[in-house]
Amino acid sequence: MTSQEIKALLEKQRAFYKSGATLPVDFRKRQLKKLYASVKAHEQEINAALKSDLGKSAYEGFMCESGLVLTEIGYMISHTKGFTRKKRVPTPLAQFYSHSYKIAVPYGNVLIMSPWNYPFLLTLDPLADAIAAGNTAIVKPSAYSPATGRIVSTIIQECFPPEYVAVVEGGREENKSLLDEKFDLIFFTGSQSVGKEVLRHAVEHLTPAVLELGGKSPCIVDESADLALAAKRIVFGKYLNCGQTCVAPDYILCHESVKDAFLAEVKKQIEKQFGTHPLSNPDYGRIVNQKHFDRLCRLIDEKKVVYGGERDEKGLRIAPTVMDGVTPEDAVMKEEIFGPLMPILTYTDFEKLIQEQKDLKKPLALYLFSKNKKHIRMVEQQLCYGGGCLNDVVIHLATSSMGFGGVGESGMGSYHGKEGFDAFSHYKSIVDKKCLIDLPMRYQPYGNRLYEKLLHLFLR
């Protein structure tokens, strides 16, 4: 799509929004119900697209993408009416006689830019929130997941007229053309480097932005952890989607005294979950493209590989790989891995470890496997990160009852459920002042002693 076509599309969406068509709650719910029905109807095509782009099995595709989308849409259908109600708030005595409230209004015309690693989930989830909040939307899927982009486009065209919700497919030129336009909100999910470019463009128009980025999310395993259970859950989360998950445990920080036992359990779990020959497992996916495959291969230090490491370049597949004896100076620790490589580092002093974590960039997620209440409190209270789990990984994002998002270098803003509705809404603060009484102390001329005393009484 050319820049002129994008400009014309956005103008149509602006006109549609200004008509007020998206504001009634019944309209929003009808659109969400159409989207829900279309996702269900196209489940097989969605699975096939995810298989084509990332090698995902139908089970994983539903569990981690289309099933979660249906959950979010269903949540919004049930709760949108309540989210749009006026919220009464206390009114100061100095504003007597009046009442105060907040009311949610849509931002207007929004842009949703989604990534390639969960191309269906991370496109349709924020779209459901945007629709519930009453916006129009232009959706830009990643060019790296073309098959999923096509089914997303099919679903959206089936459900909505383009002046309401539209898809713009393509690559960098289309991204640039979109970002050159003035939107009322930009919602971006992707890498930190691209997120910086998105924010630079947003600043030019003073456009608010929600950035869902990534980073190196640590996973701490202390000496009190249930090592077998920890290994089981970490292996699941680390190698899900071949490690191409923004909240995957990026690296393991294991207490030195239990490292060998933990490593033994990790090896058992890889074989149990993926088989002794993971590259022959039809349910084990692949790296998205040659560029990322080559990047991951460069991060593997063969001398430190203690399990896995096998590669299938033709199929863009890397077996679940474990690296031991890793240090912060290794290449694998210099960037977000975003692949099936598990570096294991060790520590001996938990308090020192926490202090060291404070000096690092704020991660999108942090995980702690521990039964030690002191350690749990330290992680919860002293470290800043987007979100996480205690004695599990990844699952904190799979709920509509909590917001999901980053902090600092890992993003800004959050969504899912009520937070998703809020992300795409502006809350107007309104005082409804009655005409029956008009307190005189705010008006000039000043100096009345009684009014001064009343003013001090009201405002203390």
N, C-alpha and C positions, 0 to 999 in steps of 0.2 A: 504494500500500500504506500502510495507516495505521500509526501508531506502535505500536499494540497488536499488529498483525499482524507487524511487524518484531520486536518483543520476543518474540513466540511463536516466530517462525522461529529467532531466535538461541538460544532455550532448547532447541529441538530439536537445533540444531547442537552445543550444549554437551554434551547428553546423548549424541549420536552420537560425539563426540570422546572423551568419558569412557569409552565402551564399549571403546576400543582398536582399533576397526575400521580406522582409517586408518594404524596403525603398521606392519603388515607390508609389507616392500618389494614383495612380489609383488602385493599389493593396489594399491599406488601405481602400479606399472608397468601393471597392467591398466587403471586409470583413464586413464592417459596415452595408452595405445594406443586406447582408445575415443574420446578427444578427438581424437587424430590422424586417425582414420578419419572422424569426423564432419566435421572441417574440410575434408578432401579431398572428401567427398561433397557438401558444400554450397558448393563453390567458386564456382559460377555465381551462387548467391543472395548470397554475400558480395560478389562483384564488383558485382552490381546494387545492393546496399545502399550501397556506397561511392560508386557513381555517383550515386545519389539524394541522398546527404548532402553530398558534396563534389565531385561531377563527375569523380571519378577514372576513368581508363580501366581496362579489365580488366588490361592489362599492368602498369600502375603499381600497381594493387590487389594483384596477386600479388607483384610485386617488392618492395614496401615494406610489405606487411601480411601476407596469409595465407601467403605463401611463407616469410617470416621466422618466423611462428608455427610452421609445420611444422618448420623447422630447430630451433627451441628445444625443442619437444616431443620431437623425435627425439633431441636431445642428452640430454635428461633421461631418456628411456627407456634410453639406453645407459649412463648414468653414475650413476643414482640408487643402485644397489647399492654402488658404490665410495664414494659420498659418505656413506653411512650407516655405514660400517665404523668401528670404534674406531680412534682415532689415538694410537699410543703416543708418549709424550714422555719425555725423560730425567728420572730421579728423583734428587734430591740425596742425597748420602751420609748426611746426618743422618737420612734417613727409611728407612735400611736396616732391615729387608729388606722391600721393597715394589716395586710398579711403578705407573706413573701413565699415565693416558690421558684423552682427551677423546672425548665421544660427542655426536652431534647429535640433538637431540629437537625436535619441532615446537613452535612457539609455542602452537598450539591453534586458536582460532577467530579468523580474520583477515578484515579488511575490505579490499577492493580497489576503489578509486575511480579511474575512468579518464577521459581527456579526449576531446574531440570531433575532434581533428585527425588522429590515427591511431587511430580508435575500435576497430578490431578488433585490431590489433597490441598496443596498450597496455592491452588488457583480457586477452587470452588469454596473452600472454607471461608476465606476473607470475602468472597463474593456474596455468600449467604449473609454475612454480617452487614455488608454494605447495603444489600437489598432490604434487610430488616430495618435498617436505620433510615431508609427512604431516599437513597441516592440513585443517580444513574452511574454507570460504570463502563469504562473501557478496560478490557482485560488483555494483557500482553503475556502469553505463555513463552517459555524459553525455546529458542531455536534448537537447543540440544536434545529436546524430547519431542520430535516432530509428530510422531504417531499419536501421542497423548494430546498434543496441541490440536490435532485435527478432530479428535473425538470431543474435546472441550468445545471447539468451534461448532461442531454439529449440534451438541446439546444446547448451547446458548442460542444458536440460530433457531432451533426448534421451539425454544421457550419464549424468546423475547424479541421484540423489534429492535433494530440497531440503534434507533434514537433513545432507547432505554438502556440496553446492555449490548455491547458489541465486542468482538474479538479482533485484535490486530495481530496477525502472524508476521513472522519475518525475523530479521537479525538486528545487527547494530544500527543500520540506517533507520529502521523503524523505531528502535529504542530512542535514538537521538531526536527524531522528529517528534515523538511523543513528549519527551522531556523538554523540548523547546516550547511546548504549549503551556498555557496557564490552566492548571487544574485547581480544584478546591481542596484536594487531599491526594497525596501519593502514598500508596502502600506497597512497599518493596520487600521481597524476601530474596536473599542471595548472599554473595560474598561481601566481605568488608570493603574490598577495593572498589567494587561496583557500587556499593552502598554510598561511598564517599562521592562518587560522580553523581548519583541520584540526588544527594543532599545539596551538592553545589548547584545543580539546576533548580532545585526547589527554592533555594535561597534567592535566586534571581527574581522569582515571582512572589517571594514571601509566602510560599505554599507550605502548610504543615505536612510533615511526613512521618509515617510509621516505618521504621527500619527493623526487619527481623534478620539479623546477621548470624555470625557463627563465632568461631574461635577455638582455642584449645581447652576443652572441658575436661578437668581432672577427675579421676576416680580413685578415692583413697580407700585402702583396705588395711585396717589396723589389726593388732594382734588378738583382739577379742572377736573378730568377725567369724561367722559361720562360713568357712572357706569353701566347702562344697557348694553351698547355696549361692555364695558370692560369685564363684566361677561360672555357675550355670546361668545366672542372670546377666553377668557381664559379657559372656560369650554371645548370648542372644542379642544384647543391645549393641555390642561392638560390631558384629558382623551382619546385622540386619541391613538389607539393601547393600551388601558388600561394603559396609562401613560408610556409605554415602548418606549419612544422616547428620543433620546439623547439631543434634544433641547427643550423638554417640559419645561414649567415654573415649576421649582422644588418647589419653595415656593413663597408665596405672601407677599410683604411688603406694607401694606395698611395704609394710613394716618388714625390716630385714629378717626378723626372727621367724616369719611365716612365709617368706617369699618362695622358698623351694616347695613347700607343701601347696601353696596357692598355684604355683606354676604346674605342678602335677595334676591338680584338679582342672585347670584350664585345658590342658592337653586332653584329658578324659572327656571334657564337655565338647570340645571341637569334634572329636571322633563320634561322640554320641549324637550330636545335633546335625552334623554335616557328613558323617561317614568317614571312612579311612581314606577315601579319594574324593575330596570335595569338588574337584573340577569335573567329576563325572556325575555330580548330583544335579538333576534337572531343576531342582527348586532353589539352587544357589545362583544368584544373579551374576551380572557382569558390570564392569566399569563402563561409564557412559560413552567414552570415546577414546581415540588413540592418544590425544593430548594428555588426558588425565591418567591413562594407563602408563604412559612414559614417565610422567611426573612421579607417580607412586613407585615405579621401579627404581627411580633415582633415590628414593628415600630409604630403600632397603639396604641395610648393611649386612651383607652375607655372613660376616664373621660373628654377628650377634643374633642371627636367626637360630632359635632353638626349636621351632616347630613351623611347619608349612614352608612358605616361600615359593612353591611351585607356580609357574605361570603358563598361560595359554594365550600367546600374543594374538593369534588369529581370532580367538573368541573373546579377546579383551577380558580375560578372567585371571584373577590372582587368588590363590588359595588363602584361607584364614592363616595369617602369619603372626608369630609371636617373636619379639626381640627382647633379649635379656641383657643386663649390664649396660643399659642405655644411660647416657648422661645428658644434661641440658645442652651440651655443645654439639650433640649429634644432629645431622640434617633432619631427621624425623621429628625433632623437637623445635625446629625453627619455623614451622608453619602448621596450619591446621591440616591434619592428615587427610580426612575425607576419603578413607579407603580402608581395606581390611588388614591394617597393620596395627598390632598391639605392642607398643613399647612398654616395658616394665622398668620402673625406677624404684629405688628403695630409700627408706628413711629410718632413722632410729629415735628421733626426738619429735613427738607430735607437736609440741608448742613451737618449736623451731620451724617445723613444716608449715604451720599456720602463718607464722610471720613471713616466711618466704612467699607464700601464696598472696599475701597482701601487696607484694611488690610487683606482681604480674598483672597483665591486662585482665579486666573483668570478664570471666567466661560466660557463655550462654547458659551452661549447666554445670553443676558440681554434684558429685555422688560420694556418699560415705557409707561404707560397710563397717558397722561397729555395733557393739552392745554397751559400749562405754558412754554413760550419760554425760560425763564431762566433755568428752570429745565431741559428742553430738551438739551440746550447747555451744562450744567454741566455734564449730563450723556454722551453725545457724546464726550466731550473734556477731561474730567477728569478721566473717568473709562476705564480700559483696559479689553476687552472681545472679543471673537471670532467674533461675529456678533449679530444682533438682529433686533427688530422692534420697531417702535413708534406706539402706539395705535393698535397693533396686536401682534400675537405670531406665531412662527414656520415658517411662509411663506417665510422668507428670503432665505431659502435653496432651494426653489422650482423654481429656475431660473438658466439658463445657462449663464446669462449675468453678474453674480457676482460670485466671488470665495466664497467657503464655507470651513471654517476650524476653528481650535481653536488657542489658544495662551497660552504659559506657561503650566500650569498643564492640560489644556484642549486640548492640541495638538500642532502640528507643521506642517506647510504646508497647502495648500488649494487646492481645485479642483472644478469642474464644468466648462463647457465651455472652454474659453481660459486658465483659470487658471488650468483646468484639463489637457489640452494639455501641458502646461508648467511644471506641476508637474511630468510628465513622459518624459520630454525632458531635454537635456543639451544644453545650448546655447553657441556655440563656437564663440569667438571673433576673427576676422580675419582682418588683414591689407593687402591690395593688393598694394604692392609698385611697382611703375613703374620703368623701367630700363633706361628711357631717361635722368633723372636728378638724381644726387647723391650729396646731400648737404655735404660739407666737414667738417663742424664744430664738428662733433661727433668723428672724428678720431684723434688719437695721431699722432704727438706730440701736446700737448696743449700749450696755451700761446699766440696764435695769438690774438691781441687786437681787431681786427675787428670781428673775430669769437666769442669772448667773448661778445661783444656788441650785436651781432645778437642772441646769445643764451639767453641773458637776455631779449631781445625783444620778442623772441618766447615763452619763458616759464613763463612770468609774467601773 
